Amino acid sequence: MLIAYLSYSGNTEEVAGMILEHLDSDYIKKDIHRIGLDPPVDASIYDYLFIGTFTWDKGSTPEEVKDFVLEIGYKPENVAVFGTGDTQFGGDDLFCRAVDKLVKFYNSKWDGLKIEQSPRGSQEQKIEDWLEGVLSDVRSFA
Ligand SMILES: Cc1cc2nc3c(=O)[nH]c(=O)nc-3n(C[C@H](O)[C@H](O)[C@H](O)COP(=O)(O)O)c2cc1C
Protein backbone atom coordinates (compact mmCIF):
# COMPACT_ATOMS: atom_id res chain seq x y z
CA MET A 1 0.00 0.00 0.00
CA LEU A 2 1.03 3.55 -0.56
CA ILE A 3 -0.14 6.25 1.83
CA ALA A 4 0.34 9.61 0.11
CA TYR A 5 -0.65 12.79 1.87
CA LEU A 6 -0.29 16.55 1.91
CA SER A 7 -0.33 18.44 5.16
CA TYR A 8 0.70 22.00 6.02
CA SER A 9 -0.18 22.31 9.68
CA GLY A 10 -0.09 18.64 10.69
CA ASN A 11 -3.74 17.50 10.91
CA THR A 12 -3.74 15.39 7.75
CA GLU A 13 -0.32 14.06 8.68
CA GLU A 14 -1.73 12.91 12.03
CA VAL A 15 -4.51 11.03 10.25
CA ALA A 16 -1.94 9.41 7.94
CA GLY A 17 0.08 8.40 11.02
CA MET A 18 -2.97 6.84 12.66
CA ILE A 19 -3.83 4.92 9.50
CA LEU A 20 -0.26 3.64 9.45
CA GLU A 21 -0.49 2.59 13.11
CA HIS A 22 -3.70 0.68 12.50
CA LEU A 23 -2.18 -1.04 9.49
CA ASP A 24 0.48 -2.46 11.77
CA SER A 25 0.64 -5.90 10.21
CA ASP A 26 3.62 -7.82 8.86
CA TYR A 27 1.48 -8.96 5.96
CA ILE A 28 0.93 -5.50 4.57
CA LYS A 29 3.82 -3.63 3.06
CA LYS A 30 3.34 0.10 3.50
CA ASP A 31 5.13 3.08 2.05
CA ILE A 32 4.59 6.70 2.90
CA HIS A 33 4.75 9.47 0.33
CA ARG A 34 4.79 13.11 1.34
CA ILE A 35 3.13 14.87 -1.56
CA GLY A 36 5.12 17.86 -2.78
CA LEU A 37 8.22 16.79 -0.86
CA ASP A 38 9.22 13.27 -1.85
CA PRO A 39 10.45 12.26 -5.30
CA PRO A 40 7.80 10.90 -7.70
CA VAL A 41 6.51 7.38 -7.04
CA ASP A 42 5.36 4.63 -9.35
CA ALA A 43 1.80 4.07 -8.13
CA SER A 44 1.36 1.01 -10.33
CA ILE A 45 3.47 -1.19 -8.02
CA TYR A 46 0.92 -0.82 -5.21
CA ASP A 47 -2.33 -2.73 -4.75
CA TYR A 48 -3.89 0.08 -2.70
CA LEU A 49 -3.36 3.79 -2.73
CA PHE A 50 -4.45 6.02 0.14
CA ILE A 51 -4.54 9.73 -0.67
CA GLY A 52 -4.84 12.28 2.12
CA THR A 53 -5.49 15.98 1.64
CA PHE A 54 -6.76 19.01 3.45
CA THR A 55 -9.24 21.38 1.78
CA TRP A 56 -8.33 24.91 0.89
CA ASP A 57 -9.67 28.14 -0.54
CA LYS A 58 -13.47 27.65 -0.61
CA GLY A 59 -13.52 23.91 -1.10
CA SER A 60 -10.46 23.60 -3.34
CA THR A 61 -8.00 20.77 -3.67
CA PRO A 62 -4.45 22.00 -2.98
CA GLU A 63 -2.28 22.43 -6.10
CA GLU A 64 0.29 19.92 -4.81
CA VAL A 65 -2.41 17.25 -4.70
CA LYS A 66 -3.57 18.11 -8.20
CA ASP A 67 0.05 17.80 -9.37
CA PHE A 68 0.31 14.44 -7.63
CA VAL A 69 -2.81 13.23 -9.41
CA LEU A 70 -1.27 14.28 -12.74
CA GLU A 71 2.01 12.66 -11.77
CA ILE A 72 0.25 9.33 -11.19
CA GLY A 73 -1.08 9.77 -14.69
CA TYR A 74 -3.85 7.19 -14.62
CA LYS A 75 -6.70 6.15 -12.33
CA PRO A 76 -5.64 3.20 -10.17
CA GLU A 77 -8.42 0.83 -9.18
CA ASN A 78 -8.12 0.87 -5.39
CA VAL A 79 -7.90 4.44 -4.19
CA ALA A 80 -9.09 5.30 -0.68
CA VAL A 81 -9.34 8.99 0.19
CA PHE A 82 -9.03 10.70 3.55
CA GLY A 83 -8.71 14.30 4.59
CA THR A 84 -9.12 17.00 7.16
CA GLY A 85 -11.00 20.26 7.04
CA ASP A 86 -12.78 22.78 9.18
CA THR A 87 -16.50 23.54 9.07
CA GLN A 88 -15.72 27.13 10.05
CA PHE A 89 -14.64 27.70 6.41
CA GLY A 90 -18.00 27.51 4.66
CA GLY A 91 -19.95 25.00 6.73
CA ASP A 92 -20.97 21.51 5.70
CA ASP A 93 -21.08 22.38 1.99
CA LEU A 94 -17.37 23.08 1.74
CA PHE A 95 -16.20 20.78 4.54
CA CYS A 96 -13.50 18.45 3.18
CA ARG A 97 -14.69 19.14 -0.35
CA ALA A 98 -11.30 18.04 -1.73
CA VAL A 99 -12.00 14.56 -0.32
CA ASP A 100 -15.33 14.43 -2.18
CA LYS A 101 -13.66 15.55 -5.39
CA LEU A 102 -10.98 12.87 -5.23
CA VAL A 103 -13.49 10.15 -4.31
CA LYS A 104 -15.48 11.09 -7.38
CA PHE A 105 -12.46 11.42 -9.66
CA TYR A 106 -11.10 8.00 -8.74
CA ASN A 107 -14.53 6.44 -8.54
CA SER A 108 -13.49 5.13 -5.12
CA LYS A 109 -15.20 2.07 -3.70
CA TRP A 110 -15.19 3.64 -0.27
CA ASP A 111 -16.66 6.81 1.15
CA GLY A 112 -14.01 9.41 1.88
CA LEU A 113 -12.88 9.80 5.47
CA LYS A 114 -13.48 13.36 6.67
CA ILE A 115 -11.90 14.57 9.88
CA GLU A 116 -12.51 17.94 11.48
CA GLN A 117 -9.11 19.45 12.30
CA SER A 118 -6.98 17.19 14.52
CA PRO A 119 -8.05 13.56 14.70
CA ARG A 120 -6.94 13.16 18.33
CA GLY A 121 -9.78 12.25 20.65
CA SER A 122 -13.32 11.29 19.69
CA GLN A 123 -12.62 11.11 15.95
CA GLU A 124 -10.05 8.31 16.32
CA GLN A 125 -12.88 5.78 16.31
CA LYS A 126 -14.06 7.20 13.00
CA ILE A 127 -10.65 6.47 11.47
CA GLU A 128 -10.68 2.89 12.81
CA ASP A 129 -14.18 2.23 11.48
CA TRP A 130 -13.36 3.65 8.07
CA LEU A 131 -10.15 1.67 7.83
CA GLU A 132 -11.96 -1.49 8.83
CA GLY A 133 -14.24 -0.98 5.83
CA VAL A 134 -11.27 -0.63 3.48
CA LEU A 135 -9.44 -3.55 5.06
CA SER A 136 -12.35 -5.94 4.73
CA ASP A 137 -11.85 -5.58 1.00
CA VAL A 138 -8.08 -6.04 1.37
CA ARG A 139 -8.67 -9.33 3.22
CA SER A 140 -10.83 -10.69 0.45
CA PHE A 141 -8.16 -9.58 -2.03
CA ALA A 142 -5.47 -11.47 -0.06
C1 LIG B 1 -7.27 29.82 4.05
C2 LIG B 1 -7.91 28.52 4.50
C3 LIG B 1 -9.00 28.05 3.79
C4 LIG B 1 -9.65 26.87 4.20
N1 LIG B 1 -10.74 26.42 3.50
C5 LIG B 1 -11.36 25.27 3.89
C6 LIG B 1 -12.49 24.77 3.18
O1 LIG B 1 -12.97 25.34 2.20
N2 LIG B 1 -13.07 23.63 3.62
C7 LIG B 1 -12.59 22.92 4.70
O2 LIG B 1 -13.16 21.88 5.06
N3 LIG B 1 -11.51 23.38 5.41
C8 LIG B 1 -10.88 24.52 5.02
N4 LIG B 1 -9.78 24.97 5.72
C9 LIG B 1 -9.33 24.23 6.91
C10 LIG B 1 -8.18 23.25 6.65
O3 LIG B 1 -8.50 22.33 5.63
C11 LIG B 1 -7.93 22.46 7.96
O4 LIG B 1 -7.40 23.33 8.92
C12 LIG B 1 -7.01 21.27 7.74
O5 LIG B 1 -7.09 20.42 8.86
C13 LIG B 1 -5.56 21.66 7.52
O6 LIG B 1 -4.83 20.47 7.25
P1 LIG B 1 -3.31 20.28 7.63
O7 LIG B 1 -3.16 20.52 9.13
O8 LIG B 1 -3.01 18.85 7.27
O9 LIG B 1 -2.50 21.25 6.82
C14 LIG B 1 -9.14 26.13 5.32
C15 LIG B 1 -8.01 26.63 6.00
C16 LIG B 1 -7.40 27.80 5.61
C17 LIG B 1 -6.21 28.29 6.38
The ligand as an ORCA input file, in Angstrom:
! r2SCAN-3c Opt
* xyz 0 1
  C      -7.269     29.817      4.054
  C      -7.908     28.519      4.495
  C      -8.997     28.049      3.792
  C      -9.647     26.866      4.195
  N     -10.737     26.424      3.503
  C     -11.360     25.267      3.889
  C     -12.494     24.770      3.180
  O     -12.972     25.343      2.200
  N     -13.074     23.625      3.623
  C     -12.594     22.925      4.705
  O     -13.164     21.879      5.059
  N     -11.510     23.377      5.406
  C     -10.878     24.523      5.023
  N      -9.780     24.972      5.716
  C      -9.332     24.231      6.911
  C      -8.176     23.252      6.647
  O      -8.503     22.331      5.626
  C      -7.928     22.459      7.955
  O      -7.400     23.331      8.918
  C      -7.009     21.271      7.743
  O      -7.094     20.418      8.861
  C      -5.558     21.656      7.524
  O      -4.835     20.472      7.247
  P      -3.306     20.280      7.626
  O      -3.163     20.518      9.129
  O      -3.005     18.855      7.274
  O      -2.500     21.246      6.817
  C      -9.138     26.134      5.318
  C      -8.007     26.635      5.999
  C      -7.403     27.803      5.607
  C      -6.207     28.292      6.382
*
